[in-house]
Amino acid sequence: MSERAAPFYCPYCGDEDLRPSEQGHGAWECAACNRAFQLKFLGLLARNVQRTDTGGDSI
Ligand SMILES: [Zn+2]
């Protein structure tokens, strides 16, 4: 799984002029509002998990 995630818009001002920051891994800088932020992968959500066991005899 790739750790790279590129944002398309600045989460603060919505501008698209983003560039990778040297602050660290996953850090980005917005040239429009001069904000630096960092993306972090928190984990997978537990929802939308479907059961695969189809007990045909239960009906
Ligand atoms: Zn911005």
N, CA, C, O and the ligand as a Tripos MOL2 file, in Angstrom:
@<TRIPOS>MOLECULE
protein
  237   235    60     0     0
PROTEIN
NO_CHARGES

@<TRIPOS>ATOM
      1 N           0.8520   -1.1980    0.0000 N.3       1 MET1
      2 CA          0.0000    0.0000    0.0000 C.3       1 MET1
      3 C           0.8840    1.2430    0.0000 C.2       1 MET1
      4 O           1.8360    1.3510    0.7730 O.2       1 MET1
      5 N           0.5540    2.1530   -0.8640 N.am      2 SER2
      6 CA          1.3450    3.3720   -0.9510 C.3       2 SER2
      7 C           0.9840    4.3300    0.1730 C.2       2 SER2
      8 O          -0.1830    4.4900    0.5320 O.2       2 SER2
      9 N           2.0020    4.9520    0.7110 N.am      3 GLU3
     10 CA          1.7640    5.8980    1.8010 C.3       3 GLU3
     11 C           1.5110    7.2940    1.2620 C.2       3 GLU3
     12 O           1.1610    8.2020    2.0160 O.2       3 GLU3
     13 N           1.6830    7.4630   -0.0060 N.am      4 ARG4
     14 CA          1.5620    8.8050   -0.5500 C.3       4 ARG4
     15 C           0.0970    9.1600   -0.7690 C.2       4 ARG4
     16 O          -0.6780    8.3800   -1.3210 O.2       4 ARG4
     17 N          -0.2470   10.3280   -0.3330 N.am      5 ALA5
     18 CA         -1.5910   10.8350   -0.5530 C.3       5 ALA5
     19 C          -1.4730   12.3120   -0.9140 C.2       5 ALA5
     20 O          -0.9600   13.1150   -0.1340 O.2       5 ALA5
     21 N          -1.9460   12.6520   -2.0830 N.am      6 ALA6
     22 CA         -1.8240   14.0250   -2.5350 C.3       6 ALA6
     23 C          -3.1670   14.7260   -2.4510 C.2       6 ALA6
     24 O          -4.1330   14.2930   -3.0790 O.2       6 ALA6
     25 N          -3.2370   15.7910   -1.6920 N.am      7 PRO7
     26 CA         -4.4940   16.5450   -1.6360 C.3       7 PRO7
     27 C          -4.6840   17.3670   -2.9050 C.2       7 PRO7
     28 O          -3.7180   17.8520   -3.4940 O.2       7 PRO7
     29 N          -5.9100   17.5130   -3.3090 N.am      8 PHE8
     30 CA         -6.2040   18.2920   -4.5140 C.3       8 PHE8
     31 C          -6.4890   19.7460   -4.1680 C.2       8 PHE8
     32 O          -6.2200   20.6470   -4.9630 O.2       8 PHE8
     33 N          -7.0290   19.9660   -2.9900 N.am      9 TYR9
     34 CA         -7.3620   21.3230   -2.5880 C.3       9 TYR9
     35 C          -6.8590   21.5790   -1.1730 C.2       9 TYR9
     36 O          -6.7760   20.6710   -0.3460 O.2       9 TYR9
     37 N          -6.5300   22.8260   -0.9230 N.am     10 CYS10
     38 CA         -6.1550   23.2010    0.4330 C.3      10 CYS10
     39 C          -7.3840   23.0740    1.3410 C.2      10 CYS10
     40 O          -8.4440   23.6040    1.0080 O.2      10 CYS10
     41 N          -7.2650   22.3850    2.4740 N.am     11 PRO11
     42 CA         -8.4090   22.2340    3.3710 C.3      11 PRO11
     43 C          -8.7890   23.5290    4.0820 C.2      11 PRO11
     44 O          -9.8270   23.5830    4.7410 O.2      11 PRO11
     45 N          -7.9810   24.5570    3.9650 N.am     12 TYR12
     46 CA         -8.2420   25.8000    4.6860 C.3      12 TYR12
     47 C          -8.7900   26.8890    3.7720 C.2      12 TYR12
     48 O          -9.7060   27.6190    4.1510 O.2      12 TYR12
     49 N          -8.2310   26.9980    2.5700 N.am     13 CYS13
     50 CA         -8.7050   28.0590    1.6890 C.3      13 CYS13
     51 C          -9.2740   27.5100    0.3830 C.2      13 CYS13
     52 O          -9.8980   28.2450   -0.3830 O.2      13 CYS13
     53 N          -9.0560   26.2100    0.1290 N.am     14 GLY14
     54 CA         -9.6240   25.6050   -1.0560 C.3      14 GLY14
     55 C          -8.8240   25.8300   -2.3260 C.2      14 GLY14
     56 O          -9.2820   25.4850   -3.4150 O.2      14 GLY14
     57 N          -7.6510   26.3960   -2.2030 N.am     15 ASP15
     58 CA         -6.8550   26.6510   -3.3890 C.3      15 ASP15
     59 C          -6.1680   25.3660   -3.8500 C.2      15 ASP15
     60 O          -5.9830   24.4230   -3.0800 O.2      15 ASP15
     61 N          -5.8020   25.3600   -5.1150 N.am     16 GLU16
     62 CA         -5.1660   24.1640   -5.6840 C.3      16 GLU16
     63 C          -3.6520   24.2950   -5.7790 C.2      16 GLU16
     64 O          -2.9770   23.3760   -6.2430 O.2      16 GLU16
     65 N          -3.1240   25.4080   -5.3500 N.am     17 ASP17
     66 CA         -1.6880   25.6280   -5.4810 C.3      17 ASP17
     67 C          -0.9650   25.0120   -4.2930 C.2      17 ASP17
     68 O          -0.4770   25.7110   -3.4050 O.2      17 ASP17
     69 N          -0.9100   23.7010   -4.3000 N.am     18 LEU18
     70 CA         -0.2630   22.9850   -3.2130 C.3      18 LEU18
     71 C           1.0680   22.4210   -3.6780 C.2      18 LEU18
     72 O           1.2260   22.0460   -4.8400 O.2      18 LEU18
     73 N           1.9970   22.3650   -2.7850 N.am     19 ARG19
     74 CA          3.2930   21.7800   -3.1050 C.3      19 ARG19
     75 C           3.8050   21.0250   -1.8900 C.2      19 ARG19
     76 O           3.5090   21.3970   -0.7540 O.2      19 ARG19
     77 N           4.5740   19.9620   -2.1240 N.am     20 PRO20
     78 CA          5.0880   19.1750   -1.0020 C.3      20 PRO20
     79 C           5.9790   20.0150   -0.0990 C.2      20 PRO20
     80 O           6.7930   20.8110   -0.5660 O.2      20 PRO20
     81 N           5.8100   19.8240    1.1770 N.am     21 SER21
     82 CA          6.6030   20.5800    2.1390 C.3      21 SER21
     83 C           7.8080   19.7720    2.5810 C.2      21 SER21
     84 O           7.8030   18.5430    2.5140 O.2      21 SER21
     85 N           8.8210   20.4560    3.0240 N.am     22 GLU22
     86 CA         10.0120   19.7790    3.5400 C.3      22 GLU22
     87 C           9.8890   19.5540    5.0310 C.2      22 GLU22
     88 O          10.8410   19.1230    5.6810 O.2      22 GLU22
     89 N           8.7230   19.8420    5.5700 N.am     23 GLN23
     90 CA          8.5460   19.7000    7.0180 C.3      23 GLN23
     91 C           8.5480   18.2380    7.4450 C.2      23 GLN23
     92 O           8.9290   17.9170    8.5710 O.2      23 GLN23
     93 N           8.1270   17.3650    6.5610 N.am     24 GLY24
     94 CA          8.0930   15.9670    6.9460 C.3      24 GLY24
     95 C           7.2770   15.1560    5.9600 C.2      24 GLY24
     96 O           6.8720   15.6510    4.9090 O.2      24 GLY24
     97 N           7.0490   13.9270    6.3090 N.am     25 HIS25
     98 CA          6.3410   13.0150    5.4280 C.3      25 HIS25
     99 C           4.8650   13.3830    5.3740 C.2      25 HIS25
    100 O           4.2140   13.5380    6.4070 O.2      25 HIS25
    101 N           4.3510   13.5190    4.1690 N.am     26 GLY26
    102 CA          2.9450   13.8450    4.0150 C.3      26 GLY26
    103 C           2.6220   15.2960    4.2980 C.2      26 GLY26
    104 O           1.4530   15.6470    4.4600 O.2      26 GLY26
    105 N           3.6400   16.1510    4.3620 N.am     27 ALA27
    106 CA          3.4110   17.5590    4.6440 C.3      27 ALA27
    107 C           3.2730   18.3320    3.3420 C.2      27 ALA27
    108 O           3.9840   18.0770    2.3700 O.2      27 ALA27
    109 N           2.3550   19.2710    3.3410 N.am     28 TRP28
    110 CA          2.0870   20.0760    2.1550 C.3      28 TRP28
    111 C           1.9960   21.5350    2.5460 C.2      28 TRP28
    112 O           1.6600   21.8840    3.6780 O.2      28 TRP28
    113 N           2.3080   22.3780    1.5670 N.am     29 GLU29
    114 CA          2.2130   23.8140    1.7940 C.3      29 GLU29
    115 C           1.2780   24.4110    0.7610 C.2      29 GLU29
    116 O           1.2860   24.0340   -0.4110 O.2      29 GLU29
    117 N           0.4860   25.3350    1.2200 N.am     30 CYS30
    118 CA         -0.4210   26.0300    0.3190 C.3      30 CYS30
    119 C           0.1830   27.3950    0.0050 C.2      30 CYS30
    120 O           0.4730   28.1870    0.9020 O.2      30 CYS30
    121 N           0.3630   27.6490   -1.2750 N.am     31 ALA31
    122 CA          0.9740   28.9150   -1.6840 C.3      31 ALA31
    123 C          -0.0140   30.0630   -1.6030 C.2      31 ALA31
    124 O           0.3810   31.2290   -1.6070 O.2      31 ALA31
    125 N          -1.2940   29.7400   -1.5300 N.am     32 ALA32
    126 CA         -2.2980   30.7990   -1.5230 C.3      32 ALA32
    127 C          -2.4610   31.4020   -0.1260 C.2      32 ALA32
    128 O          -2.5500   32.6220    0.0190 O.2      32 ALA32
    129 N          -2.4980   30.5570    0.8880 N.am     33 CYS33
    130 CA         -2.7240   31.0660    2.2440 C.3      33 CYS33
    131 C          -1.5080   30.8500    3.1390 C.2      33 CYS33
    132 O          -1.5480   31.1820    4.3230 O.2      33 CYS33
    133 N          -0.4400   30.3030    2.5950 N.am     34 ASN34
    134 CA          0.8050   30.1130    3.3340 C.3      34 ASN34
    135 C           0.6220   29.2310    4.5640 C.2      34 ASN34
    136 O           1.2860   29.4110    5.5850 O.2      34 ASN34
    137 N          -0.2780   28.2900    4.4430 N.am     35 ARG35
    138 CA         -0.4580   27.3410    5.5330 C.3      35 ARG35
    139 C           0.2840   26.0370    5.2000 C.2      35 ARG35
    140 O           0.3840   25.6330    4.0410 O.2      35 ARG35
    141 N           0.7790   25.4210    6.2180 N.am     36 ALA36
    142 CA          1.3850   24.0990    6.0580 C.3      36 ALA36
    143 C           0.5660   23.1070    6.8520 C.2      36 ALA36
    144 O           0.1910   23.3650    7.9950 O.2      36 ALA36
    145 N           0.2930   21.9730    6.2380 N.am     37 PHE37
    146 CA         -0.5050   20.9630    6.9320 C.3      37 PHE37
    147 C           0.0500   19.5950    6.5740 C.2      37 PHE37
    148 O           0.8840   19.4540    5.6800 O.2      37 PHE37
    149 N          -0.4230   18.6130    7.2800 N.am     38 GLN38
    150 CA          0.0940   17.2720    7.0960 C.3      38 GLN38
    151 C          -1.0430   16.2810    7.0080 C.2      38 GLN38
    152 O          -1.9940   16.3240    7.7880 O.2      38 GLN38
    153 N          -0.9270   15.3900    6.0440 N.am     39 LEU39
    154 CA         -1.9230   14.3350    5.8930 C.3      39 LEU39
    155 C          -1.4650   13.1150    6.6770 C.2      39 LEU39
    156 O          -0.2860   12.7610    6.6850 O.2      39 LEU39
    157 N          -2.4080   12.4980    7.3200 N.am     40 LYS40
    158 CA         -2.0760   11.3120    8.0920 C.3      40 LYS40
    159 C          -3.1390   10.2580    7.8990 C.2      40 LYS40
    160 O          -4.3330   10.5280    8.0220 O.2      40 LYS40
    161 N          -2.7010    9.0770    7.6020 N.am     41 PHE41
    162 CA         -3.6190    7.9630    7.4410 C.3      41 PHE41
    163 C          -3.9220    7.3730    8.8080 C.2      41 PHE41
    164 O          -3.0190    6.9090    9.5050 O.2      41 PHE41
    165 N          -5.1860    7.3900    9.1890 N.am     42 LEU42
    166 CA         -5.5540    6.9480   10.5300 C.3      42 LEU42
    167 C          -5.8930    5.4710   10.5860 C.2      42 LEU42
    168 O          -5.7090    4.8330   11.6230 O.2      42 LEU42
    169 N          -6.3800    4.9250    9.5000 N.am     43 GLY43
    170 CA         -6.7580    3.5210    9.5080 C.3      43 GLY43
    171 C          -8.0190    3.3020    8.7070 C.2      43 GLY43
    172 O          -8.6550    4.2460    8.2380 O.2      43 GLY43
    173 N          -8.3610    2.0660    8.5620 N.am     44 LEU44
    174 CA         -9.5500    1.7350    7.7980 C.3      44 LEU44
    175 C         -10.7780    1.7670    8.6800 C.2      44 LEU44
    176 O         -10.7200    1.4290    9.8620 O.2      44 LEU44
    177 N         -11.8830    2.1750    8.0970 N.am     45 LEU45
    178 CA        -13.1350    2.1930    8.8320 C.3      45 LEU45
    179 C         -13.7240    0.7960    8.8890 C.2      45 LEU45
    180 O         -13.5180   -0.0230    7.9920 O.2      45 LEU45
    181 N         -14.4490    0.5440    9.9460 N.am     46 ALA46
    182 CA        -14.9980   -0.7970   10.1390 C.3      46 ALA46
    183 C         -16.3550   -0.9500    9.4740 C.2      46 ALA46
    184 O         -16.9040   -2.0510    9.4210 O.2      46 ALA46
    185 N         -16.9010    0.1550    8.9640 N.am     47 ARG47
    186 CA        -18.2310    0.0600    8.3870 C.3      47 ARG47
    187 C         -18.1650   -0.5110    6.9700 C.2      47 ARG47
    188 O         -17.0930   -0.6970    6.3940 O.2      47 ARG47
    189 N         -19.3150   -0.7700    6.4520 N.am     48 ASN48
    190 CA        -19.4650   -1.3130    5.1090 C.3      48 ASN48
    191 C         -18.7860   -2.6670    4.9460 C.2      48 ASN48
    192 O         -18.3710   -3.0430    3.8500 O.2      48 ASN48
    193 N         -18.6830   -3.3670    6.0220 N.am     49 VAL49
    194 CA        -18.1300   -4.7070    5.9390 C.3      49 VAL49
    195 C         -19.2940   -5.6830    5.7870 C.2      49 VAL49
    196 O         -20.1690   -5.7810    6.6470 O.2      49 VAL49
    197 N         -19.2750   -6.3890    4.6810 N.am     50 GLN50
    198 CA        -20.3880   -7.2890    4.4120 C.3      50 GLN50
    199 C         -20.0130   -8.7180    4.7650 C.2      50 GLN50
    200 O         -18.8650   -9.1420    4.6270 O.2      50 GLN50
    201 N         -21.0060   -9.4330    5.2160 N.am     51 ARG51
    202 CA        -20.7770  -10.8350    5.5520 C.3      51 ARG51
    203 C         -20.6740  -11.6500    4.2660 C.2      51 ARG51
    204 O         -21.4330  -11.4380    3.3200 O.2      51 ARG51
    205 N         -19.7820  -12.5280    4.2470 N.am     52 THR52
    206 CA        -19.6040  -13.3480    3.0540 C.3      52 THR52
    207 C         -20.2030  -14.7390    3.2400 C.2      52 THR52
    208 O         -20.3730  -15.4940    2.2830 O.2      52 THR52
    209 N         -20.5140  -15.0560    4.4820 N.am     53 ASP53
    210 CA        -21.0780  -16.3920    4.6980 C.3      53 ASP53
    211 C         -22.5780  -16.3510    4.4670 C.2      53 ASP53
    212 O         -23.3090  -15.7360    5.2440 O.2      53 ASP53
    213 N         -23.0310  -16.9790    3.4400 N.am     54 THR54
    214 CA        -24.4550  -16.9980    3.1090 C.3      54 THR54
    215 C         -25.0100  -18.3570    3.5070 C.2      54 THR54
    216 O         -24.9380  -19.3310    2.7580 O.2      54 THR54
    217 N         -25.5590  -18.3860    4.6950 N.am     55 GLY55
    218 CA        -26.1130  -19.6480    5.1540 C.3      55 GLY55
    219 C         -27.4150  -19.9510    4.4400 C.2      55 GLY55
    220 O         -28.4510  -19.3850    4.7900 O.2      55 GLY55
    221 N         -27.3920  -20.8180    3.4590 N.am     56 GLY56
    222 CA        -28.5660  -21.0970    2.6520 C.3      56 GLY56
    223 C         -29.6460  -21.8510    3.4100 C.2      56 GLY56
    224 O         -30.8100  -21.8230    3.0110 O.2      56 GLY56
    225 N         -29.2940  -22.5040    4.4650 N.am     57 ASP57
    226 CA        -30.2760  -23.3310    5.1770 C.3      57 ASP57
    227 C         -31.0700  -22.5480    6.2110 C.2      57 ASP57
    228 O         -32.0090  -23.0790    6.8050 O.2      57 ASP57
    229 N         -30.6980  -21.2690    6.4350 N.am     58 SER58
    230 CA        -31.3080  -20.5090    7.5180 C.3      58 SER58
    231 C         -32.6640  -19.9540    7.0930 C.2      58 SER58
    232 O         -33.4310  -19.5240    7.9560 O.2      58 SER58
    233 N         -32.9870  -19.9440    5.8260 N.am     59 ILE59
    234 CA        -34.2380  -19.3560    5.3800 C.3      59 ILE59
    235 C         -35.3890  -20.3220    5.5880 C.2      59 ILE59
    236 O         -36.5330  -19.9980    5.2690 O.2      59 ILE59
    237 ZN         -4.6410   27.4350    1.4580 Zn       60 ZN60
@<TRIPOS>BOND
     1     1     2 1
     2     2     3 1
     3     3     4 2
     4     3     5 am
     5     5     6 1
     6     6     7 1
     7     7     8 2
     8     7     9 am
     9     9    10 1
    10    10    11 1
    11    11    12 2
    12    11    13 am
    13    13    14 1
    14    14    15 1
    15    15    16 2
    16    15    17 am
    17    17    18 1
    18    18    19 1
    19    19    20 2
    20    19    21 am
    21    21    22 1
    22    22    23 1
    23    23    24 2
    24    23    25 am
    25    25    26 1
    26    26    27 1
    27    27    28 2
    28    27    29 am
    29    29    30 1
    30    30    31 1
    31    31    32 2
    32    31    33 am
    33    33    34 1
    34    34    35 1
    35    35    36 2
    36    35    37 am
    37    37    38 1
    38    38    39 1
    39    39    40 2
    40    39    41 am
    41    41    42 1
    42    42    43 1
    43    43    44 2
    44    43    45 am
    45    45    46 1
    46    46    47 1
    47    47    48 2
    48    47    49 am
    49    49    50 1
    50    50    51 1
    51    51    52 2
    52    51    53 am
    53    53    54 1
    54    54    55 1
    55    55    56 2
    56    55    57 am
    57    57    58 1
    58    58    59 1
    59    59    60 2
    60    59    61 am
    61    61    62 1
    62    62    63 1
    63    63    64 2
    64    63    65 am
    65    65    66 1
    66    66    67 1
    67    67    68 2
    68    67    69 am
    69    69    70 1
    70    70    71 1
    71    71    72 2
    72    71    73 am
    73    73    74 1
    74    74    75 1
    75    75    76 2
    76    75    77 am
    77    77    78 1
    78    78    79 1
    79    79    80 2
    80    79    81 am
    81    81    82 1
    82    82    83 1
    83    83    84 2
    84    83    85 am
    85    85    86 1
    86    86    87 1
    87    87    88 2
    88    87    89 am
    89    89    90 1
    90    90    91 1
    91    91    92 2
    92    91    93 am
    93    93    94 1
    94    94    95 1
    95    95    96 2
    96    95    97 am
    97    97    98 1
    98    98    99 1
    99    99   100 2
   100    99   101 am
   101   101   102 1
   102   102   103 1
   103   103   104 2
   104   103   105 am
   105   105   106 1
   106   106   107 1
   107   107   108 2
   108   107   109 am
   109   109   110 1
   110   110   111 1
   111   111   112 2
   112   111   113 am
   113   113   114 1
   114   114   115 1
   115   115   116 2
   116   115   117 am
   117   117   118 1
   118   118   119 1
   119   119   120 2
   120   119   121 am
   121   121   122 1
   122   122   123 1
   123   123   124 2
   124   123   125 am
   125   125   126 1
   126   126   127 1
   127   127   128 2
   128   127   129 am
   129   129   130 1
   130   130   131 1
   131   131   132 2
   132   131   133 am
   133   133   134 1
   134   134   135 1
   135   135   136 2
   136   135   137 am
   137   137   138 1
   138   138   139 1
   139   139   140 2
   140   139   141 am
   141   141   142 1
   142   142   143 1
   143   143   144 2
   144   143   145 am
   145   145   146 1
   146   146   147 1
   147   147   148 2
   148   147   149 am
   149   149   150 1
   150   150   151 1
   151   151   152 2
   152   151   153 am
   153   153   154 1
   154   154   155 1
   155   155   156 2
   156   155   157 am
   157   157   158 1
   158   158   159 1
   159   159   160 2
   160   159   161 am
   161   161   162 1
   162   162   163 1
   163   163   164 2
   164   163   165 am
   165   165   166 1
   166   166   167 1
   167   167   168 2
   168   167   169 am
   169   169   170 1
   170   170   171 1
   171   171   172 2
   172   171   173 am
   173   173   174 1
   174   174   175 1
   175   175   176 2
   176   175   177 am
   177   177   178 1
   178   178   179 1
   179   179   180 2
   180   179   181 am
   181   181   182 1
   182   182   183 1
   183   183   184 2
   184   183   185 am
   185   185   186 1
   186   186   187 1
   187   187   188 2
   188   187   189 am
   189   189   190 1
   190   190   191 1
   191   191   192 2
   192   191   193 am
   193   193   194 1
   194   194   195 1
   195   195   196 2
   196   195   197 am
   197   197   198 1
   198   198   199 1
   199   199   200 2
   200   199   201 am
   201   201   202 1
   202   202   203 1
   203   203   204 2
   204   203   205 am
   205   205   206 1
   206   206   207 1
   207   207   208 2
   208   207   209 am
   209   209   210 1
   210   210   211 1
   211   211   212 2
   212   211   213 am
   213   213   214 1
   214   214   215 1
   215   215   216 2
   216   215   217 am
   217   217   218 1
   218   218   219 1
   219   219   220 2
   220   219   221 am
   221   221   222 1
   222   222   223 1
   223   223   224 2
   224   223   225 am
   225   225   226 1
   226   226   227 1
   227   227   228 2
   228   227   229 am
   229   229   230 1
   230   230   231 1
   231   231   232 2
   232   231   233 am
   233   233   234 1
   234   234   235 1
   235   235   236 2
@<TRIPOS>SUBSTRUCTURE
     1 MET1         2 RESIDUE 1 A MET
     2 SER2         6 RESIDUE 1 A SER
     3 GLU3        10 RESIDUE 1 A GLU
     4 ARG4        14 RESIDUE 1 A ARG
     5 ALA5        18 RESIDUE 1 A ALA
     6 ALA6        22 RESIDUE 1 A ALA
     7 PRO7        26 RESIDUE 1 A PRO
     8 PHE8        30 RESIDUE 1 A PHE
     9 TYR9        34 RESIDUE 1 A TYR
    10 CYS10       38 RESIDUE 1 A CYS
    11 PRO11       42 RESIDUE 1 A PRO
    12 TYR12       46 RESIDUE 1 A TYR
    13 CYS13       50 RESIDUE 1 A CYS
    14 GLY14       54 RESIDUE 1 A GLY
    15 ASP15       58 RESIDUE 1 A ASP
    16 GLU16       62 RESIDUE 1 A GLU
    17 ASP17       66 RESIDUE 1 A ASP
    18 LEU18       70 RESIDUE 1 A LEU
    19 ARG19       74 RESIDUE 1 A ARG
    20 PRO20       78 RESIDUE 1 A PRO
    21 SER21       82 RESIDUE 1 A SER
    22 GLU22       86 RESIDUE 1 A GLU
    23 GLN23       90 RESIDUE 1 A GLN
    24 GLY24       94 RESIDUE 1 A GLY
    25 HIS25       98 RESIDUE 1 A HIS
    26 GLY26      102 RESIDUE 1 A GLY
    27 ALA27      106 RESIDUE 1 A ALA
    28 TRP28      110 RESIDUE 1 A TRP
    29 GLU29      114 RESIDUE 1 A GLU
    30 CYS30      118 RESIDUE 1 A CYS
    31 ALA31      122 RESIDUE 1 A ALA
    32 ALA32      126 RESIDUE 1 A ALA
    33 CYS33      130 RESIDUE 1 A CYS
    34 ASN34      134 RESIDUE 1 A ASN
    35 ARG35      138 RESIDUE 1 A ARG
    36 ALA36      142 RESIDUE 1 A ALA
    37 PHE37      146 RESIDUE 1 A PHE
    38 GLN38      150 RESIDUE 1 A GLN
    39 LEU39      154 RESIDUE 1 A LEU
    40 LYS40      158 RESIDUE 1 A LYS
    41 PHE41      162 RESIDUE 1 A PHE
    42 LEU42      166 RESIDUE 1 A LEU
    43 GLY43      170 RESIDUE 1 A GLY
    44 LEU44      174 RESIDUE 1 A LEU
    45 LEU45      178 RESIDUE 1 A LEU
    46 ALA46      182 RESIDUE 1 A ALA
    47 ARG47      186 RESIDUE 1 A ARG
    48 ASN48      190 RESIDUE 1 A ASN
    49 VAL49      194 RESIDUE 1 A VAL
    50 GLN50      198 RESIDUE 1 A GLN
    51 ARG51      202 RESIDUE 1 A ARG
    52 THR52      206 RESIDUE 1 A THR
    53 ASP53      210 RESIDUE 1 A ASP
    54 THR54      214 RESIDUE 1 A THR
    55 GLY55      218 RESIDUE 1 A GLY
    56 GLY56      222 RESIDUE 1 A GLY
    57 ASP57      226 RESIDUE 1 A ASP
    58 SER58      230 RESIDUE 1 A SER
    59 ILE59      234 RESIDUE 1 A ILE
    60 ZN60       237 GROUP 0 **** ****
